[in-house]
Amino acid sequence: MELHSLLPFGAKAMESMRNTGFLTVWEGSVRSMKTVTSLKAFLDYVISYPVNNSRFIMTGATQGSIYRNCIENEFGIIALSGGLLVEKVDKNNAKYLALLGTRKKIYYFGGDNVASYKPIRGATYAGWYADEINNHHKNTIIECFNRTAVSLDRRNFWTLNPDAPSHWIYTDYIDKFLQEQVPGYRWFHFTLDDNPAITAERKAELERQYTGVFYQRYILGRRVRAEGAIYTSF
């Protein structure tokens, strides 16, 4: 099934989808195509994963947010699948997406609090997709990495809007992995210019909606502190 025709992916989006690794991070401004691009990359990975009877995991700040942001909307993973993914509930009332014609399942959970890791613990997952990773609790991140540790083709996918440069997600993971040149680590920065569907008029409209720190983060895709100081090395 040809899915690329659903949206006009740009050069950077295509590059990021072709070059996913152990951990691939899409960071940048709102409406920059980082979410739909990362979802397409994750979907391709799920479809091509070599084990038919395998499970995957998606997490967001809450279960509701991952569902709204990445699953059920018009550019969510169900729509991107062209109907190949259907919603189901298992015998333990855990929600998941089933890939038709296979035994592959994508479970989804919230991850923003100290106990969010508990429903995830104990299971084995092939790969993990996380929306708004900077809003996850550290326990959730550690547990999800643990759950994918024995995957035959281990891939993890993260998205986020820029946060304060001192946020632990950078010092513990995103920048740390880059500095240490962790094998299989990929990081991509997106702005409104990377979304071919955004017209000049719509871009100007979006720019007028934000000022100060929010303009720096959500329009320019820069990491800034709350008082508005720009992380110049970003």
C-alpha positions in Angstrom: 0.0 0.0 0.0 1.4 3.4 -1.0 1.0 5.8 2.0 3.3 8.6 1.0 0.7 10.1 -1.3 -1.5 11.0 1.7 0.7 14.0 2.6 3.4 16.1 0.8 6.4 15.0 2.7 9.4 17.3 2.3 13.1 16.4 1.9 13.9 16.5 5.6 10.8 14.4 6.5 11.8 11.8 3.9 15.4 11.7 5.2 14.2 11.2 8.7 11.9 8.4 7.8 14.6 6.6 5.8 17.2 6.9 8.6 15.6 5.8 11.8 17.8 4.0 14.3 17.9 2.8 17.9 16.4 6.2 18.9 15.1 8.8 16.5 14.0 12.2 17.8 11.9 14.8 16.0 12.1 18.2 17.7 10.8 21.5 16.6 8.0 24.0 16.1 4.2 23.3 16.0 2.7 22.3 12.7 6.1 21.5 11.3 5.2 17.9 10.3 7.3 16.3 12.9 4.4 14.3 14.4 3.0 13.0 11.2 6.5 12.2 9.8 7.4 10.3 13.0 4.1 8.4 12.9 4.7 7.4 9.3 8.2 6.2 10.2 6.8 4.2 13.2 4.0 2.7 11.1 6.5 1.6 8.4 8.6 0.0 11.2 5.6 -1.9 12.6 4.5 -3.2 9.2 8.1 -4.3 8.3 9.0 -5.8 11.7 10.0 -9.4 10.9 8.1 -11.1 13.7 4.4 -11.5 13.0 3.4 -12.0 16.7 4.9 -8.9 18.2 3.8 -6.0 20.4 4.7 -2.3 20.2 4.0 0.6 22.5 2.9 4.2 22.2 3.0 6.7 25.1 2.0 10.3 25.6 1.7 12.6 28.6 -1.6 10.8 29.2 -3.5 8.0 27.4 -6.0 10.6 26.2 -3.3 12.9 24.7 -1.6 10.1 22.8 -5.0 9.0 21.5 -5.9 12.6 20.4 -2.6 13.7 19.1 -1.4 10.5 17.3 -4.1 7.9 16.9 -7.5 9.1 16.0 -7.1 12.5 14.3 -7.2 13.0 10.5 -3.4 12.6 10.3 -3.1 10.0 13.1 -1.6 6.6 12.7 -5.0 4.9 12.0 -5.6 7.2 9.0 -2.0 6.8 7.8 -2.5 3.1 7.8 -5.3 3.3 5.3 -7.5 1.2 7.5 -4.9 -1.5 8.4 -5.0 -0.5 12.1 -8.2 -1.1 14.1 -8.9 -0.3 17.8 -9.4 -3.2 20.2 -9.3 -4.0 23.9 -7.7 -7.1 25.4 -9.0 -9.3 28.2 -7.3 -7.1 30.8 -9.1 -4.0 29.4 -5.8 -2.6 27.9 -6.4 -0.6 24.7 -4.4 -1.4 21.6 -4.4 -1.1 17.8 -4.4 -4.4 15.8 -2.6 -4.6 12.4 -5.0 -6.5 10.1 -3.6 -9.6 8.5 -1.0 -10.0 11.3 -0.9 -10.7 15.0 0.9 -7.4 15.7 -0.5 -5.1 18.4 0.3 -1.5 19.4 -0.6 -0.8 23.0 -0.9 2.8 24.2 -0.5 4.4 27.6 0.0 7.6 29.5 3.4 8.3 30.9 3.5 11.6 32.9 3.5 10.4 36.5 5.5 8.4 38.9 3.3 5.3 38.6 2.8 5.4 34.9 5.4 2.7 34.3 3.3 0.1 36.2 1.0 -1.0 33.4 4.0 -1.2 31.1 6.2 -3.3 33.4 6.6 -7.0 32.6 5.7 -7.0 28.9 8.1 -7.3 26.0 7.8 -4.8 23.1 9.5 -4.6 19.8 9.6 -0.8 19.6 8.3 2.4 21.3 6.8 5.6 20.1 6.6 8.6 22.5 4.7 11.8 21.9 5.8 14.9 24.0 8.7 13.0 25.5 9.6 16.0 27.7 6.3 15.6 29.5 7.0 11.9 30.4 8.1 10.8 33.9 11.6 9.4 34.1 10.2 6.1 35.4 8.2 5.7 32.2 11.2 6.3 29.9 13.4 3.9 31.8 10.7 1.2 31.8 10.0 1.6 28.1 13.7 1.3 27.2 13.8 -1.8 29.4 10.8 -3.3 27.7 12.3 -3.0 24.2 15.8 -4.3 25.2 15.5 -7.7 23.5 13.9 -6.6 20.3 15.2 -8.1 17.1 15.1 -4.6 15.4 15.0 -2.2 18.4 13.7 1.2 17.4 12.4 4.0 19.5 10.7 7.2 18.2 10.3 10.5 20.2 8.8 13.8 19.4 8.7 17.1 21.4 8.3 20.8 21.1 11.4 22.6 22.4 11.7 23.0 26.2 14.0 24.9 28.5 17.6 24.0 27.6 18.2 22.8 31.1 15.4 20.2 31.0 16.6 16.8 32.0 15.4 15.2 28.8 18.3 17.0 27.1 21.0 16.4 29.7 20.0 12.8 30.3 19.2 11.7 26.8 18.8 13.9 23.7 22.0 16.0 24.0 23.9 13.4 26.0 23.4 10.7 23.3 24.5 13.2 20.6 27.6 14.2 22.5 28.5 10.5 23.2 27.8 9.6 19.6 25.6 6.7 20.7 25.3 4.2 17.7 21.9 4.4 16.0 20.9 7.7 17.5 19.3 10.2 15.2 18.0 13.8 15.9 16.0 16.0 13.5 15.0 19.6 13.9 11.8 20.8 12.2 10.3 24.3 11.6 7.2 25.5 9.8 9.4 25.7 6.6 9.6 21.9 6.7 5.8 21.6 6.1 5.0 22.0 2.4 1.3 22.2 3.2 1.8 25.5 5.2 1.2 28.5 2.9 2.9 31.8 3.4 -0.5 33.2 4.6 -1.0 30.4 7.1 2.5 30.7 8.4 2.0 34.5 9.0 -1.2 33.7 10.7 0.5 31.2 13.1 3.3 33.7 13.7 0.8 36.3 14.9 -0.6 34.0 17.5 2.5 33.8 19.7 4.9 36.3 21.3 8.0 36.0 23.5 9.1 32.6 24.7 6.2 30.9 23.0 7.1 32.4 19.7 10.7 31.2 20.1 9.6 27.7 21.0 6.5 27.1 18.9 7.3 29.1 15.7 11.1 29.2 15.5 11.5 25.8 17.3 14.2 27.1 19.7 14.9 25.9 23.2 14.4 28.8 25.5 14.1 29.4 29.3 10.9 30.7 30.7 12.3 34.3 30.8 13.0 34.1 27.1 16.8 33.6 26.9 17.6 31.6 23.7 19.8 28.5 23.8 22.2 29.9 21.2 24.1 26.7 20.6 20.9 24.9 19.5 
